[in-house]
């Protein structure tokens, strides 16, 4: 039996709590709904971190895999890949150039004998090309154009491109149509190197795992709200969640987003609390309809993609909104207006 399959010698297996089962279940759901190879690997790697912690605490493999709904063999295979993958060999030393020697090759045009990338990189390139070619048909869009020049400075320390996580609640209470709002963001970031991940009709328990897996720069929430609560889903039905509960869920994430856009009616009360965790928050102190939300959203992200600050981008979007709706009260910006998101 391998080391991964042994239980700690401290005693009988520990049982998972209800909260742990729910968390593992949502991690597995993110894995199975991942919109491409790299997103699937990211979700699997995040799940393995949780698996290792529970296994070290004495939880039996059948309990873990039953909650995750990911086969044990697939988990073990990925764990071995992460542990046993050999490091690439260093490149051979380059001979010093002497006067009269031939000039070295242009680094932008390497020799044809350069070794091919490993199969895993080829598979990643194939998935990236597929996602870019069919972005309008996928639930998550990735614009994987590598940044050049000064744009490279906006990347995180891990080298990942900025990501927008679009989360929408249950549309039925107010008969809202959140799909076109997501399309506004998708079209605004299409020519940039930013990524958009869309999650429709989410439940409360899905939000924290998604934030941990994707680590988005921007969290955009579109939903219907009423009586100090936001309408999400649970088991396919509508469930109104108190603002305090949603705020507590967002505050648990390991790496909070830098900007939260709360595109639903009366979201200012929630924004005041979220601003304690998130650098900048945009909220609406009044009611807003689908068309107004789309007009504001489209211009906001168009301005953000050209590296304007959050405050200036919000002013651009407000100017776009007051044209067709001159009497509409404007949204409220909480926190650092001078922040640059992208």
MARMAR-673728 format. One record per residue (C-alpha): residue number from 0; residue in three letters; x, y, z. Coordinates in steps of 0.5 Angstrom, whole numbers, plus 500, padded with zeros to 3 digits. Layout:
<rs>
num:NUM; residuo:ala; xx:X; yy:Y; zz:Z
...
</rs>
This chain:
<rs>
num:0; residuo:unk; xx:500; yy:500; zz:500
num:1; residuo:unk; xx:503; yy:507; zz:498
num:2; residuo:unk; xx:504; yy:512; zz:503
num:3; residuo:unk; xx:498; yy:516; zz:500
num:4; residuo:unk; xx:493; yy:511; zz:502
num:5; residuo:unk; xx:496; yy:509; zz:509
num:6; residuo:unk; xx:492; yy:512; zz:515
num:7; residuo:unk; xx:495; yy:516; zz:520
num:8; residuo:unk; xx:497; yy:511; zz:526
num:9; residuo:unk; xx:494; yy:515; zz:531
num:10; residuo:unk; xx:487; yy:511; zz:531
num:11; residuo:unk; xx:481; yy:510; zz:527
num:12; residuo:unk; xx:479; yy:514; zz:521
num:13; residuo:unk; xx:476; yy:521; zz:523
num:14; residuo:unk; xx:469; yy:523; zz:520
num:15; residuo:unk; xx:468; yy:529; zz:516
num:16; residuo:unk; xx:463; yy:534; zz:519
num:17; residuo:unk; xx:457; yy:537; zz:515
num:18; residuo:unk; xx:461; yy:543; zz:513
num:19; residuo:unk; xx:467; yy:539; zz:511
num:20; residuo:unk; xx:463; yy:535; zz:506
num:21; residuo:unk; xx:460; yy:541; zz:503
num:22; residuo:unk; xx:466; yy:544; zz:502
num:23; residuo:unk; xx:469; yy:538; zz:499
num:24; residuo:unk; xx:463; yy:537; zz:495
num:25; residuo:unk; xx:463; yy:544; zz:492
num:26; residuo:unk; xx:471; yy:543; zz:490
num:27; residuo:unk; xx:469; yy:537; zz:486
num:28; residuo:unk; xx:463; yy:541; zz:483
num:29; residuo:unk; xx:469; yy:546; zz:481
num:30; residuo:unk; xx:473; yy:541; zz:478
num:31; residuo:unk; xx:468; yy:537; zz:474
num:32; residuo:unk; xx:465; yy:544; zz:471
num:33; residuo:unk; xx:472; yy:547; zz:469
num:34; residuo:unk; xx:472; yy:550; zz:462
num:35; residuo:unk; xx:478; yy:547; zz:460
num:36; residuo:unk; xx:484; yy:543; zz:461
num:37; residuo:unk; xx:488; yy:548; zz:465
num:38; residuo:unk; xx:482; yy:550; zz:469
num:39; residuo:unk; xx:481; yy:543; zz:471
num:40; residuo:unk; xx:488; yy:542; zz:473
num:41; residuo:unk; xx:488; yy:548; zz:478
num:42; residuo:unk; xx:481; yy:546; zz:481
num:43; residuo:unk; xx:484; yy:539; zz:482
num:44; residuo:unk; xx:491; yy:542; zz:485
num:45; residuo:unk; xx:486; yy:546; zz:490
num:46; residuo:unk; xx:482; yy:540; zz:492
num:47; residuo:unk; xx:489; yy:536; zz:493
num:48; residuo:unk; xx:491; yy:541; zz:498
num:49; residuo:unk; xx:484; yy:540; zz:502
num:50; residuo:unk; xx:485; yy:532; zz:501
num:51; residuo:unk; xx:492; yy:532; zz:504
num:52; residuo:unk; xx:490; yy:536; zz:510
num:53; residuo:unk; xx:484; yy:532; zz:511
num:54; residuo:unk; xx:488; yy:525; zz:510
num:55; residuo:unk; xx:493; yy:528; zz:515
num:56; residuo:unk; xx:488; yy:529; zz:520
num:57; residuo:unk; xx:486; yy:521; zz:519
num:58; residuo:unk; xx:480; yy:522; zz:515
num:59; residuo:unk; xx:479; yy:515; zz:510
num:60; residuo:unk; xx:480; yy:515; zz:503
num:61; residuo:unk; xx:473; yy:513; zz:502
num:62; residuo:unk; xx:470; yy:519; zz:506
num:63; residuo:unk; xx:474; yy:524; zz:502
num:64; residuo:unk; xx:472; yy:521; zz:495
num:65; residuo:unk; xx:465; yy:520; zz:496
num:66; residuo:unk; xx:465; yy:528; zz:498
num:67; residuo:unk; xx:469; yy:530; zz:492
num:68; residuo:unk; xx:466; yy:525; zz:487
num:69; residuo:unk; xx:473; yy:525; zz:484
num:70; residuo:unk; xx:476; yy:518; zz:483
num:71; residuo:unk; xx:481; yy:516; zz:488
num:72; residuo:unk; xx:486; yy:514; zz:483
num:73; residuo:unk; xx:486; yy:520; zz:479
num:74; residuo:unk; xx:487; yy:524; zz:486
num:75; residuo:unk; xx:493; yy:519; zz:487
num:76; residuo:unk; xx:496; yy:520; zz:480
num:77; residuo:unk; xx:496; yy:528; zz:480
num:78; residuo:unk; xx:499; yy:527; zz:487
num:79; residuo:unk; xx:505; yy:523; zz:485
num:80; residuo:unk; xx:505; yy:528; zz:479
num:81; residuo:unk; xx:506; yy:534; zz:483
num:82; residuo:unk; xx:511; yy:530; zz:488
num:83; residuo:unk; xx:515; yy:526; zz:483
num:84; residuo:unk; xx:516; yy:530; zz:477
num:85; residuo:unk; xx:523; yy:531; zz:475
num:86; residuo:unk; xx:526; yy:538; zz:475
num:87; residuo:unk; xx:528; yy:540; zz:467
num:88; residuo:unk; xx:535; yy:539; zz:466
num:89; residuo:unk; xx:539; yy:546; zz:466
num:90; residuo:unk; xx:541; yy:549; zz:459
num:91; residuo:unk; xx:548; yy:547; zz:456
num:92; residuo:unk; xx:553; yy:553; zz:458
num:93; residuo:unk; xx:554; yy:558; zz:452
num:94; residuo:unk; xx:561; yy:559; zz:449
num:95; residuo:unk; xx:564; yy:566; zz:450
num:96; residuo:unk; xx:564; yy:570; zz:443
num:97; residuo:unk; xx:570; yy:572; zz:440
num:98; residuo:unk; xx:572; yy:577; zz:435
num:99; residuo:unk; xx:571; yy:574; zz:428
num:100; residuo:unk; xx:566; yy:569; zz:431
num:101; residuo:unk; xx:559; yy:568; zz:428
num:102; residuo:unk; xx:554; yy:573; zz:431
num:103; residuo:unk; xx:549; yy:569; zz:436
num:104; residuo:unk; xx:542; yy:567; zz:433
num:105; residuo:unk; xx:537; yy:572; zz:434
num:106; residuo:unk; xx:533; yy:570; zz:441
num:107; residuo:unk; xx:527; yy:571; zz:437
num:108; residuo:unk; xx:528; yy:566; zz:432
num:109; residuo:unk; xx:531; yy:560; zz:436
num:110; residuo:unk; xx:534; yy:554; zz:431
num:111; residuo:unk; xx:530; yy:549; zz:429
num:112; residuo:unk; xx:533; yy:543; zz:433
num:113; residuo:unk; xx:530; yy:546; zz:439
num:114; residuo:unk; xx:527; yy:541; zz:443
num:115; residuo:unk; xx:519; yy:540; zz:443
num:116; residuo:unk; xx:516; yy:542; zz:449
num:117; residuo:unk; xx:513; yy:537; zz:454
num:118; residuo:unk; xx:506; yy:534; zz:452
num:119; residuo:unk; xx:503; yy:537; zz:458
num:120; residuo:unk; xx:505; yy:544; zz:455
num:121; residuo:unk; xx:502; yy:542; zz:448
num:122; residuo:unk; xx:496; yy:540; zz:451
num:123; residuo:unk; xx:495; yy:546; zz:455
num:124; residuo:unk; xx:497; yy:550; zz:449
num:125; residuo:unk; xx:491; yy:546; zz:445
num:126; residuo:unk; xx:486; yy:548; zz:451
num:127; residuo:unk; xx:488; yy:555; zz:450
num:128; residuo:unk; xx:487; yy:555; zz:443
num:129; residuo:unk; xx:480; yy:552; zz:443
num:130; residuo:unk; xx:478; yy:556; zz:449
num:131; residuo:unk; xx:480; yy:563; zz:445
num:132; residuo:unk; xx:476; yy:560; zz:439
num:133; residuo:unk; xx:470; yy:558; zz:442
num:134; residuo:unk; xx:469; yy:563; zz:448
num:135; residuo:unk; xx:462; yy:565; zz:446
num:136; residuo:unk; xx:460; yy:558; zz:447
num:137; residuo:unk; xx:463; yy:557; zz:453
num:138; residuo:unk; xx:461; yy:559; zz:460
num:139; residuo:unk; xx:468; yy:561; zz:462
num:140; residuo:unk; xx:472; yy:566; zz:457
num:141; residuo:unk; xx:480; yy:566; zz:457
num:142; residuo:unk; xx:483; yy:572; zz:454
num:143; residuo:unk; xx:490; yy:569; zz:454
num:144; residuo:unk; xx:494; yy:574; zz:450
num:145; residuo:unk; xx:501; yy:575; zz:454
num:146; residuo:unk; xx:502; yy:582; zz:456
num:147; residuo:unk; xx:508; yy:586; zz:453
num:148; residuo:unk; xx:512; yy:592; zz:455
num:149; residuo:unk; xx:509; yy:596; zz:461
num:150; residuo:unk; xx:503; yy:591; zz:461
num:151; residuo:unk; xx:507; yy:586; zz:464
num:152; residuo:unk; xx:507; yy:589; zz:471
num:153; residuo:unk; xx:500; yy:588; zz:472
num:154; residuo:unk; xx:501; yy:581; zz:473
num:155; residuo:unk; xx:501; yy:577; zz:480
num:156; residuo:unk; xx:507; yy:575; zz:483
num:157; residuo:unk; xx:505; yy:568; zz:481
num:158; residuo:unk; xx:505; yy:570; zz:473
num:159; residuo:unk; xx:497; yy:569; zz:473
num:160; residuo:unk; xx:493; yy:574; zz:468
num:161; residuo:unk; xx:488; yy:578; zz:472
num:162; residuo:unk; xx:481; yy:575; zz:472
num:163; residuo:unk; xx:474; yy:577; zz:473
num:164; residuo:unk; xx:469; yy:572; zz:477
num:165; residuo:unk; xx:462; yy:574; zz:475
num:166; residuo:unk; xx:457; yy:571; zz:480
num:167; residuo:unk; xx:450; yy:571; zz:478
num:168; residuo:unk; xx:444; yy:569; zz:483
num:169; residuo:unk; xx:437; yy:566; zz:482
num:170; residuo:unk; xx:434; yy:570; zz:476
num:171; residuo:unk; xx:427; yy:568; zz:478
num:172; residuo:unk; xx:425; yy:573; zz:484
num:173; residuo:unk; xx:425; yy:579; zz:479
num:174; residuo:unk; xx:425; yy:576; zz:473
num:175; residuo:unk; xx:432; yy:579; zz:471
num:176; residuo:unk; xx:437; yy:577; zz:465
num:177; residuo:unk; xx:444; yy:576; zz:468
num:178; residuo:unk; xx:447; yy:573; zz:461
num:179; residuo:unk; xx:447; yy:580; zz:457
num:180; residuo:unk; xx:451; yy:583; zz:463
num:181; residuo:unk; xx:456; yy:578; zz:463
num:182; residuo:unk; xx:457; yy:579; zz:455
num:183; residuo:unk; xx:458; yy:586; zz:457
num:184; residuo:unk; xx:464; yy:584; zz:461
num:185; residuo:unk; xx:466; yy:579; zz:456
num:186; residuo:unk; xx:466; yy:583; zz:450
num:187; residuo:unk; xx:470; yy:589; zz:454
num:188; residuo:unk; xx:476; yy:584; zz:456
num:189; residuo:unk; xx:476; yy:580; zz:449
num:190; residuo:unk; xx:482; yy:584; zz:446
num:191; residuo:unk; xx:486; yy:584; zz:453
num:192; residuo:unk; xx:489; yy:579; zz:457
num:193; residuo:unk; xx:484; yy:579; zz:462
num:194; residuo:unk; xx:480; yy:572; zz:464
num:195; residuo:unk; xx:473; yy:572; zz:465
num:196; residuo:unk; xx:470; yy:566; zz:469
num:197; residuo:unk; xx:462; yy:566; zz:469
num:198; residuo:unk; xx:458; yy:562; zz:475
num:199; residuo:unk; xx:450; yy:562; zz:474
num:200; residuo:unk; xx:445; yy:561; zz:479
num:201; residuo:unk; xx:450; yy:560; zz:485
num:202; residuo:unk; xx:449; yy:558; zz:492
num:203; residuo:unk; xx:452; yy:561; zz:498
num:204; residuo:unk; xx:457; yy:555; zz:499
num:205; residuo:unk; xx:460; yy:555; zz:492
num:206; residuo:unk; xx:462; yy:562; zz:493
num:207; residuo:unk; xx:468; yy:561; zz:498
num:208; residuo:unk; xx:471; yy:555; zz:494
num:209; residuo:unk; xx:471; yy:559; zz:487
num:210; residuo:unk; xx:474; yy:565; zz:490
num:211; residuo:unk; xx:480; yy:560; zz:493
num:212; residuo:unk; xx:480; yy:557; zz:487
num:213; residuo:unk; xx:480; yy:562; zz:482
num:214; residuo:unk; xx:483; yy:568; zz:486
num:215; residuo:unk; xx:480; yy:573; zz:482
num:216; residuo:unk; xx:482; yy:581; zz:482
num:217; residuo:unk; xx:475; yy:583; zz:481
num:218; residuo:unk; xx:469; yy:580; zz:484
num:219; residuo:unk; xx:462; yy:582; zz:480
num:220; residuo:unk; xx:456; yy:580; zz:483
num:221; residuo:unk; xx:449; yy:580; zz:479
num:222; residuo:unk; xx:443; yy:578; zz:483
num:223; residuo:unk; xx:436; yy:580; zz:485
num:224; residuo:unk; xx:435; yy:583; zz:492
num:225; residuo:unk; xx:430; yy:584; zz:497
num:226; residuo:unk; xx:429; yy:586; zz:504
num:227; residuo:unk; xx:437; yy:586; zz:506
num:228; residuo:unk; xx:438; yy:580; zz:503
num:229; residuo:unk; xx:441; yy:577; zz:496
num:230; residuo:unk; xx:437; yy:571; zz:492
num:231; residuo:unk; xx:442; yy:566; zz:491
num:232; residuo:unk; xx:440; yy:558; zz:489
num:233; residuo:unk; xx:440; yy:552; zz:493
num:234; residuo:unk; xx:438; yy:545; zz:490
num:235; residuo:unk; xx:435; yy:549; zz:484
num:236; residuo:unk; xx:431; yy:553; zz:488
num:237; residuo:unk; xx:431; yy:560; zz:490
num:238; residuo:unk; xx:434; yy:562; zz:497
num:239; residuo:unk; xx:435; yy:569; zz:500
num:240; residuo:unk; xx:441; yy:570; zz:504
num:241; residuo:unk; xx:442; yy:575; zz:509
num:242; residuo:unk; xx:448; yy:581; zz:507
num:243; residuo:unk; xx:451; yy:579; zz:513
num:244; residuo:unk; xx:452; yy:572; zz:511
num:245; residuo:unk; xx:454; yy:573; zz:504
num:246; residuo:unk; xx:460; yy:578; zz:507
num:247; residuo:unk; xx:462; yy:573; zz:512
num:248; residuo:unk; xx:463; yy:568; zz:507
num:249; residuo:unk; xx:467; yy:573; zz:502
num:250; residuo:unk; xx:471; yy:575; zz:508
num:251; residuo:unk; xx:474; yy:568; zz:509
num:252; residuo:unk; xx:478; yy:567; zz:503
num:253; residuo:unk; xx:485; yy:567; zz:503
num:254; residuo:unk; xx:486; yy:572; zz:498
num:255; residuo:unk; xx:481; yy:577; zz:497
num:256; residuo:unk; xx:479; yy:580; zz:491
num:257; residuo:unk; xx:482; yy:588; zz:490
num:258; residuo:unk; xx:475; yy:590; zz:487
num:259; residuo:unk; xx:468; yy:588; zz:488
num:260; residuo:unk; xx:462; yy:590; zz:483
num:261; residuo:unk; xx:455; yy:589; zz:487
num:262; residuo:unk; xx:451; yy:590; zz:481
num:263; residuo:unk; xx:444; yy:589; zz:485
num:264; residuo:unk; xx:439; yy:594; zz:488
num:265; residuo:unk; xx:440; yy:597; zz:495
num:266; residuo:unk; xx:447; yy:594; zz:495
num:267; residuo:unk; xx:451; yy:599; zz:499
num:268; residuo:unk; xx:449; yy:596; zz:506
num:269; residuo:unk; xx:453; yy:590; zz:504
num:270; residuo:unk; xx:459; yy:594; zz:501
num:271; residuo:unk; xx:460; yy:598; zz:507
num:272; residuo:unk; xx:462; yy:591; zz:510
num:273; residuo:unk; xx:465; yy:588; zz:504
num:274; residuo:unk; xx:470; yy:594; zz:504
num:275; residuo:unk; xx:473; yy:592; zz:510
num:276; residuo:unk; xx:476; yy:586; zz:506
num:277; residuo:unk; xx:476; yy:588; zz:499
num:278; residuo:unk; xx:480; yy:594; zz:497
num:279; residuo:unk; xx:475; yy:598; zz:493
num:280; residuo:unk; xx:467; yy:596; zz:492
num:281; residuo:unk; xx:462; yy:599; zz:488
num:282; residuo:unk; xx:455; yy:599; zz:490
num:283; residuo:unk; xx:448; yy:602; zz:488
num:284; residuo:unk; xx:444; yy:605; zz:494
num:285; residuo:unk; xx:437; yy:605; zz:490
num:286; residuo:unk; xx:434; yy:600; zz:485
num:287; residuo:unk; xx:437; yy:599; zz:478
num:288; residuo:unk; xx:434; yy:595; zz:472
num:289; residuo:unk; xx:438; yy:590; zz:467
num:290; residuo:unk; xx:439; yy:595; zz:462
num:291; residuo:unk; xx:442; yy:600; zz:467
num:292; residuo:unk; xx:446; yy:595; zz:470
num:293; residuo:unk; xx:449; yy:593; zz:463
num:294; residuo:unk; xx:450; yy:600; zz:461
num:295; residuo:unk; xx:454; yy:602; zz:467
num:296; residuo:unk; xx:458; yy:595; zz:467
num:297; residuo:unk; xx:460; yy:596; zz:459
num:298; residuo:unk; xx:463; yy:602; zz:460
num:299; residuo:unk; xx:466; yy:601; zz:467
num:300; residuo:unk; xx:470; yy:595; zz:464
num:301; residuo:unk; xx:472; yy:598; zz:458
num:302; residuo:unk; xx:475; yy:604; zz:462
num:303; residuo:unk; xx:479; yy:599; zz:467
num:304; residuo:unk; xx:482; yy:595; zz:461
num:305; residuo:unk; xx:485; yy:601; zz:458
num:306; residuo:unk; xx:489; yy:602; zz:465
num:307; residuo:unk; xx:484; yy:608; zz:468
num:308; residuo:unk; xx:484; yy:608; zz:476
num:309; residuo:unk; xx:477; yy:605; zz:479
num:310; residuo:unk; xx:475; yy:612; zz:481
num:311; residuo:unk; xx:476; yy:614; zz:473
num:312; residuo:unk; xx:473; yy:608; zz:470
num:313; residuo:unk; xx:467; yy:609; zz:475
num:314; residuo:unk; xx:466; yy:616; zz:473
num:315; residuo:unk; xx:466; yy:614; zz:466
num:316; residuo:unk; xx:461; yy:609; zz:467
num:317; residuo:unk; xx:457; yy:614; zz:471
num:318; residuo:unk; xx:457; yy:619; zz:465
num:319; residuo:unk; xx:455; yy:614; zz:460
num:320; residuo:unk; xx:449; yy:612; zz:464
num:321; residuo:unk; xx:447; yy:619; zz:466
num:322; residuo:unk; xx:446; yy:620; zz:458
num:323; residuo:unk; xx:440; yy:616; zz:457
num:324; residuo:unk; xx:438; yy:616; zz:465
num:325; residuo:unk; xx:439; yy:623; zz:467
num:326; residuo:unk; xx:435; yy:623; zz:474
num:327; residuo:unk; xx:438; yy:616; zz:476
num:328; residuo:unk; xx:442; yy:616; zz:483
num:329; residuo:unk; xx:449; yy:614; zz:481
num:330; residuo:unk; xx:453; yy:608; zz:484
num:331; residuo:unk; xx:457; yy:609; zz:491
num:332; residuo:unk; xx:465; yy:608; zz:491
num:333; residuo:unk; xx:467; yy:605; zz:497
num:334; residuo:unk; xx:475; yy:605; zz:499
num:335; residuo:unk; xx:481; yy:606; zz:494
num:336; residuo:unk; xx:478; yy:610; zz:488
num:337; residuo:unk; xx:486; yy:611; zz:486
num:338; residuo:unk; xx:487; yy:604; zz:485
num:339; residuo:unk; xx:489; yy:601; zz:478
num:340; residuo:unk; xx:486; yy:594; zz:478
num:341; residuo:unk; xx:489; yy:592; zz:471
</rs>
